[in-house]
Amino acid sequence: MSNEAIRVSAHGPQGPHDDEQPGPGVYEPAGQPAEPERDASKEAAETVLKAFGGVRGMVDMTLPGLVYIVAFNITHKVPAAAWSALALCAVFVVVRLARRETIQHAFSGVFGVAIGAWISMKTGKAEDFYLPGLLWNVGYCLALAVSALVRWPMIGLMLGPITGEMFTWRKQNPGRLAAYTKATWAWVLIMGLKPVILFPLYFTHNINLLGWLKVALGIPPLLLAMYVTWRILLTAPPPIKAEPDEEQPEE
């Protein structure tokens, strides 16, 4: 039998139809996720990265603390170290403005560094530069926990506007609410390790150990929390896009 006859007998005279689906025994290459799965993975990753400023946002929040501890070890003077960290924050803001990028994360870094610099110069204690950040971590973890307990998980509040679902996840998408709640508790556990480790060091006045550990614990826990959030969102129902009259949170 000719090849043409085989094709006609297998698919009819018009060849294979577009809507034909492979049967259960048809081989699909291993390791190749289905298109919807790839799309969901990409959307989840982009959503999480965008919400937390991406790599640039993490750098903006971490490098000033590194510059502070390096400058302090060189000069042994709190004002010099504090002004060095502030100067770097100012550079970040100027660069972002020049590139017409958002300054949200750079500006938040300036605000935190400015408070730490002011306190450390006022008290003359080098470790006080890190005190506002430590207190912020504690407050942030408490806010995350409370938001999860009252069923307004903060991760959902942060990601909802980015995905276009706004607050539909709370009333119309219970699977999405459960995912955001789970992700929020993950952030509480992961980010809560930082103050648990660093606060005792603050009270020992060991500025070098405190400073270097603060830098070391800057990006890795954040990356871990973002990765866990991404994994949770992969198994969550897709977002339900909000209509214009649904964008305000319901009581």
Rosetta blueprint (number, residue, H / E / L):
1 M L
2 S L
3 N H
4 E H
5 A H
6 I H
7 R H
8 V H
9 S H
10 A H
11 H H
12 G L
13 P L
14 Q L
15 G L
16 P L
17 H L
18 D L
19 D L
20 E L
21 Q L
22 P L
23 G L
24 P L
25 G L
26 V L
27 Y L
28 E L
29 P L
30 A L
31 G L
32 Q L
33 P L
34 A L
35 E H
36 P H
37 E H
38 R H
39 D H
40 A H
41 S H
42 K H
43 E H
44 A H
45 A H
46 E H
47 T H
48 V H
49 L H
50 K H
51 A H
52 F L
53 G L
54 G H
55 V H
56 R H
57 G H
58 M H
59 V H
60 D H
61 M H
62 T H
63 L H
64 P H
65 G H
66 L H
67 V H
68 Y H
69 I H
70 V H
71 A H
72 F H
73 N H
74 I H
75 T H
76 H L
77 K L
78 V H
79 P H
80 A H
81 A H
82 A H
83 W H
84 S H
85 A H
86 L H
87 A H
88 L H
89 C H
90 A H
91 V H
92 F H
93 V H
94 V H
95 V H
96 R H
97 L H
98 A H
99 R L
100 R L
101 E L
102 T L
103 I L
104 Q H
105 H H
106 A H
107 F H
108 S H
109 G H
110 V H
111 F H
112 G H
113 V H
114 A H
115 I H
116 G H
117 A H
118 W H
119 I H
120 S H
121 M H
122 K H
123 T H
124 G L
125 K L
126 A H
127 E H
128 D H
129 F H
130 Y H
131 L H
132 P H
133 G H
134 L H
135 L H
136 W H
137 N H
138 V H
139 G H
140 Y H
141 C H
142 L H
143 A H
144 L H
145 A H
146 V H
147 S H
148 A H
149 L H
150 V L
151 R L
152 W L
153 P L
154 M H
155 I H
156 G H
157 L H
158 M H
159 L H
160 G H
161 P H
162 I H
163 T H
164 G L
165 E L
166 M L
167 F L
168 T H
169 W H
170 R H
171 K H
172 Q L
173 N L
174 P H
175 G H
176 R H
177 L H
178 A H
179 A H
180 Y H
181 T H
182 K H
183 A H
184 T H
185 W H
186 A H
187 W H
188 V H
189 L H
190 I H
191 M H
192 G L
193 L H
194 K H
195 P H
196 V H
197 I H
198 L H
199 F H
200 P H
201 L H
202 Y H
203 F H
204 T H
205 H L
206 N L
207 I H
208 N H
209 L H
210 L H
211 G H
212 W H
213 L H
214 K H
215 V H
216 A H
217 L L
218 G L
219 I H
220 P H
221 P H
222 L H
223 L H
224 L H
225 A H
226 M H
227 Y H
228 V H
229 T H
230 W H
231 R H
232 I H
233 L H
234 L H
235 T L
236 A L
237 P L
238 P L
239 P L
240 I L
241 K L
242 A L
243 E L
244 P H
245 D H
246 E H
247 E L
248 Q L
249 P L
250 E L
251 E L
